[in-house]
């Protein structure tokens, strides 16, 4: 175990976060002490290692653009107070999941000459931009500044270096991920030929996730395959709009809306699906993709973020050319008619994810990352 103390700081998420829990688990195995600055809800009910100490911080949401900025700055100041209080104990600060825009605490730590890492976990400001959120431009400025301030940047794949326009920071950019799958929980319980024609979406009901594209494809799918039913797991700001569309098209009886479910219940849902659809406009590396593969559930996804480095089209899964509703409908109808291909993909995906996303392999990867961060001298930006 490394003798260093690590602090993981995130912008407080309102729900439990599997990637955050993964990073905490990895860090607790590699560090003497781990401090986690996050919301109570993101860690509620989770059993953490004995060397992990949580420091709670909350964030107040608002519909007003002005108040959102005020609240955002207020939350940054609260996080600043937390990091200053423990700064003398910490050797390495890791900013994760929304942490890439925490300029106030990050800049302060830079003045204190602390070693700082920013992990780019996902869509970030690009997701807000897709939703035409007024906060996206404000956050983009903060993120750009933090790219210069950080000692190291960590991204999930080389593709994301290009997507995030990080070429100028290439000398301090590391490719790594915190993803691993619990293969004792996420296992295949049903063969493909034992599953009904259930097509599912699992994730946030938000524009950047492409959920509306999938929902708008359902009427066309049903015209081609009337024996298909759909499962929607998740919650978000589009919930009402989705329900209104399904009612308008008179297809609510074909769609089961489950809302958020505990992570421990997810394997059963994944084992019910014949196909999982991830129609996102932007992604990092969605955990549900890997968990579906572990359950032998074929995945149809857009080629964004690190997804194409996991899905080899026609080998370990399927890639969409776009998230146009007609294209999604045509691909789903085509694939549901190819039982043997789905069975082959199910087996290939299971074997590939077992080999590449087990905890031991991810732990080895992060051990190398932490060793480099602990030994390397800071280079000028």
C-alpha positions in Angstrom: 0.0 0.0 0.0 1.2 3.5 -0.8 2.0 5.8 2.2 0.4 8.8 0.6 -2.9 10.4 1.6 -5.4 11.2 -1.1 -8.5 13.5 -1.3 -11.2 12.8 -3.9 -13.3 15.9 -4.4 -16.5 15.9 -6.6 -19.3 18.3 -7.3 -21.9 16.8 -4.9 -24.1 14.4 -7.0 -27.7 14.0 -5.8 -27.6 10.2 -6.3 -25.2 7.3 -5.7 -22.4 7.2 -8.2 -20.8 3.9 -9.2 -17.7 5.5 -10.8 -17.1 7.5 -7.6 -17.4 4.3 -5.5 -15.0 2.5 -7.8 -12.4 5.3 -7.5 -12.8 5.3 -3.7 -12.3 1.6 -3.6 -9.2 1.7 -5.8 -7.7 4.6 -3.9 -8.3 3.0 -0.5 -6.3 0.0 -1.7 -3.4 2.2 -2.9 -3.3 4.9 -0.3 -2.8 5.2 3.5 -5.8 7.4 3.9 -8.6 8.6 1.6 -10.7 11.6 2.2 -13.9 12.0 0.1 -15.6 15.3 -0.3 -19.1 14.6 -1.7 -22.8 14.7 -0.9 -24.3 12.5 1.7 -26.7 11.0 -0.8 -23.9 9.9 -3.2 -22.5 7.6 -0.4 -25.6 6.8 1.6 -25.8 3.1 2.6 -22.4 2.3 1.1 -19.8 0.3 3.1 -16.4 2.0 2.7 -13.0 0.8 3.7 -11.8 1.7 7.2 -9.2 4.1 5.8 -11.8 6.2 4.0 -13.2 9.3 5.7 -16.2 11.1 4.1 -16.6 14.9 4.3 -20.1 16.0 3.5 -21.0 19.0 1.3 -24.4 19.7 -0.2 -25.6 21.8 -3.2 -28.8 23.7 -3.5 -30.5 23.4 -7.0 -32.5 26.2 -8.6 -34.4 26.8 -11.8 -33.2 30.5 -12.1 -30.1 30.9 -14.2 -28.8 33.7 -11.9 -29.4 31.7 -8.7 -27.8 28.6 -10.2 -24.6 30.5 -10.7 -24.8 32.0 -7.2 -25.5 28.5 -5.7 -22.7 27.0 -7.8 -20.2 29.6 -6.5 -21.5 29.0 -3.0 -20.9 25.3 -3.3 -17.4 25.9 -4.5 -16.7 28.0 -1.4 -18.0 25.2 0.8 -15.8 22.7 -0.9 -12.9 25.2 -0.6 -13.4 25.3 3.2 -13.3 21.5 3.3 -10.1 21.2 1.3 -8.3 23.9 3.2 -9.2 22.2 6.5 -7.4 19.0 5.5 -4.8 20.3 3.0 -1.9 19.7 5.3 -2.8 16.1 5.6 -3.1 15.5 1.8 -0.4 14.6 -0.7 -2.6 14.4 -3.7 -6.0 16.0 -4.6 -8.1 14.2 -7.2 -11.0 16.2 -8.7 -13.6 13.9 -10.2 -17.2 14.0 -11.5 -17.9 17.7 -11.9 -14.7 18.5 -10.2 -13.2 19.6 -13.4 -15.0 23.0 -13.0 -14.2 23.6 -9.3 -11.9 26.5 -10.1 -12.0 28.2 -6.7 -10.8 25.2 -4.6 -8.4 24.1 -7.3 -6.8 27.5 -7.8 -6.4 27.8 -4.0 -4.7 24.4 -3.8 -2.4 25.5 -6.6 -1.3 28.5 -4.6 -0.7 26.1 -1.7 1.6 24.1 -4.0 -0.5 21.0 -3.7 -0.4 18.2 -6.3 -3.7 18.2 -8.3 -5.2 15.7 -10.7 -8.3 16.3 -12.7 -10.2 13.2 -14.0 -12.5 13.9 -16.9 -15.2 11.4 -16.2 -17.8 12.2 -18.8 -19.7 14.7 -20.9 -19.3 17.6 -18.5 -20.0 21.0 -20.1 -20.7 19.3 -23.5 -23.8 17.7 -22.0 -25.0 21.1 -20.7 -24.3 22.7 -24.1 -26.4 20.0 -25.9 -29.3 20.9 -23.5 -28.6 24.6 -24.3 -28.1 25.3 -20.7 -27.0 28.8 -20.0 -24.6 27.6 -17.4 -22.5 25.7 -20.0 -20.5 28.8 -21.1 -19.7 29.8 -17.6 -18.5 26.3 -16.7 -16.5 26.0 -19.9 -14.3 28.9 -18.8 -13.7 27.3 -15.4 -12.9 23.9 -16.9 -10.4 25.5 -19.4 -8.6 27.3 -16.6 -8.4 24.1 -14.5 -6.8 22.3 -17.4 -3.8 24.7 -17.1 -3.8 24.6 -13.3 -3.8 20.8 -12.8 -0.6 18.8 -12.5 -2.1 15.9 -14.4 -5.2 15.3 -16.5 -6.7 11.8 -16.6 -9.0 10.7 -19.5 -10.7 7.4 -20.3 -9.4 7.0 -23.8 -7.3 8.7 -26.5 -10.5 9.6 -28.3 -11.5 11.8 -25.3 -8.2 13.7 -25.6 -9.3 14.9 -29.0 -13.0 15.4 -28.0 -11.9 17.6 -25.0 -9.3 19.5 -27.1 -6.5 18.5 -24.7 -3.7 18.2 -27.3 -1.9 21.2 -25.9 -1.9 19.5 -22.5 -0.6 16.2 -24.0 2.6 16.1 -21.8 0.5 15.9 -18.6 -2.4 13.8 -19.9 -2.8 10.2 -18.8 -5.1 7.6 -20.2 -6.8 5.5 -17.4 -10.2 4.6 -16.1 -11.6 3.6 -12.7 -14.1 1.2 -14.2 -14.4 -2.4 -13.1 -17.3 -4.8 -12.8 -18.3 -6.9 -9.8 -18.6 -10.2 -11.6 -20.1 -11.9 -8.5 -23.2 -9.7 -8.9 -23.2 -9.0 -12.7 -23.5 -12.4 -14.2 -25.5 -13.9 -17.0 -28.5 -15.7 -15.6 -30.4 -16.2 -18.8 -29.3 -17.2 -22.3 -30.4 -14.9 -25.1 -32.9 -17.5 -26.4 -34.5 -17.6 -22.9 -35.2 -13.8 -22.9 -38.3 -12.1 -24.3 -38.0 -9.4 -26.9 -37.4 -6.7 -24.4 -35.4 -3.6 -25.5 -34.2 -1.3 -22.7 -32.6 2.0 -21.8 -31.0 2.5 -18.4 -29.7 5.9 -17.5 -30.5 9.5 -16.9 -33.6 10.9 -18.8 -31.8 13.9 -20.2 -31.3 15.3 -23.6 -27.6 14.6 -24.0 -28.3 10.9 -23.3 -30.4 10.7 -26.5 -33.3 9.2 -24.7 -35.9 11.1 -26.8 -34.3 9.6 -30.0 -34.9 6.2 -28.6 -38.4 7.0 -27.4 -39.3 8.4 -30.8 -38.1 5.2 -32.5 -40.5 3.0 -30.6 -43.6 3.5 -32.8 -41.5 2.5 -35.9 -40.1 -0.5 -34.1 -43.6 -1.7 -33.2 -44.7 -1.4 -36.8 -41.9 -3.8 -37.8 -42.0 -6.0 -34.7 -45.2 -5.9 -32.8 -44.0 -8.5 -30.2 -41.4 -6.1 -28.7 -41.8 -4.4 -25.3 -39.6 -1.7 -23.8 -38.0 -1.1 -20.4 -37.0 2.4 -19.3 -35.0 2.6 -16.1 -34.0 6.0 -14.8 -35.2 9.5 -13.9 -34.5 13.0 -15.1 -35.9 16.2 -16.4 -37.5 14.6 -19.5 -39.7 12.1 -17.6 -42.9 14.1 -18.1 -42.2 14.8 -21.7 -41.5 11.1 -22.3 -44.8 10.0 -20.6 -46.7 12.6 -22.7 -45.2 11.3 -25.9 -46.0 7.6 -25.1 -49.6 8.6 -24.2 -50.0 10.6 -27.3 -48.9 7.7 -29.4 -51.0 5.3 -27.4 -48.1 2.9 -26.7 -47.8 3.3 -22.9 -48.9 -0.4 -22.6 -45.7 -1.4 -24.5 -43.3 0.6 -22.3 -42.5 -0.1 -18.6 -41.2 3.0 -16.8 -39.3 2.0 -13.6 -37.7 5.2 -12.4 -34.4 4.9 -10.5 -33.7 1.5 -9.0 -31.0 0.4 -6.5 -27.8 -0.6 -8.2 -28.0 -4.0 -6.6 -31.2 -4.7 -8.5 -29.7 -3.8 -11.9 -28.4 -7.3 -12.8 -31.9 -8.7 -12.8 -33.1 -6.0 -15.2 -30.1 -6.5 -17.5 -30.8 -10.2 -17.6 -34.3 -9.5 -18.8 -33.1 -7.5 -21.8 -32.4 -8.9 -25.2 -30.8 -5.6 -26.2 -29.7 -2.5 -24.3 -29.7 0.8 -26.2 -27.3 3.7 -25.4 -28.2 6.5 -27.9 -26.1 9.3 -26.3 -24.9 12.4 -28.0 -21.9 12.5 -25.6 -20.4 10.0 -23.1 -17.2 9.2 -21.2 -17.4 5.5 -20.6 -20.9 4.4 -19.3 -20.7 1.9 -16.5 -24.0 0.3 -17.6 -22.3 -0.7 -20.9 -19.8 -2.9 -19.0 -22.4 -4.3 -16.6 -24.6 -5.2 -19.5 -21.8 -7.0 -21.2 -21.0 -8.9 -18.0 -24.6 -10.1 -18.0 -24.4 -11.2 -21.6 -26.7 -8.5 -22.8 -25.9 -7.2 -26.3 -25.5 -3.4 -26.5 -26.4 -1.0 -29.3 -24.7 2.4 -28.8 -23.6 5.5 -30.5 -19.9 5.7 -31.2 -19.1 8.5 -28.7 -16.5 8.9 -26.0 -14.7 5.7 -25.2 -17.6 3.4 -26.4 -15.9 2.5 -29.7 -12.9 1.2 -27.7 -15.1 -1.2 -25.9 -17.6 -2.1 -28.6 -16.1 -3.7 -31.7 -19.1 -3.4 -34.1 -20.5 -6.9 -34.8 -18.0 -8.6 -32.4 -18.6 -7.4 -28.8 -21.6 -5.2 -29.5 -23.2 -2.9 -32.1 -22.6 0.7 -33.0 -25.2 3.1 -34.4 -24.2 5.4 -37.3 -26.3 8.1 -35.6 -29.0 8.5 -33.0 -31.6 9.4 -35.6 -34.9 7.7 -34.5 -35.4 6.0 -37.9 -31.9 4.5 -37.9 -32.3 3.3 -34.3 -35.6 1.7 -35.2 -34.2 0.0 -38.3 -31.2 -1.4 -36.4 -33.2 -2.7 -33.5 -35.7 -4.4 -35.8 -32.8 -5.9 -37.8 -31.0 -7.2 -34.7 -34.0 -8.7 -33.0 -34.4 -10.8 -36.2 -30.8 -12.2 -35.8 -31.0 -14.6 -32.9 -27.7 -16.4 -33.6 -25.8 -13.2 -34.0 -27.2 -11.9 -30.6 -26.1 -15.1 -29.0 -22.6 -14.8 -30.4 -22.3 -11.2 -29.3 -23.6 -12.1 -25.8 -20.8 -14.6 -25.4 -18.1 -12.4 -26.9 -19.0 -9.4 -24.8 -19.0 -11.4 -21.6 -15.5 -12.9 -22.3 -14.1 -9.5 -23.4 -15.3 -7.5 -20.4 -14.2 -10.3 -18.0 -10.7 -10.0 -19.4 -10.4 -6.2 -19.6 -12.5 -4.8 -16.8 -11.8 -6.9 -13.8 -10.8 -5.2 -10.5 -7.3 -6.6 -10.5 -6.5 -5.2 -13.9 -7.9 -1.7 -13.1 -6.1 -1.7 -9.8 -2.8 -2.4 -11.5 -3.5 0.5 -13.9 -4.2 2.9 -11.1 -1.2 1.8 -9.2 1.0 2.8 -12.1 -0.9 6.2 -12.3 -0.4 6.9 -8.6 3.2 5.9 -8.7 3.8 8.3 -11.6 1.9 11.1 -9.8 3.8 10.5 -6.6 7.2 10.4 -8.2 7.0 12.9 -11.1 8.1 16.4 -10.8 5.6 19.1 -11.9 6.2 20.3 -15.5 5.5 23.8 -16.5 2.1 24.3 -18.3 
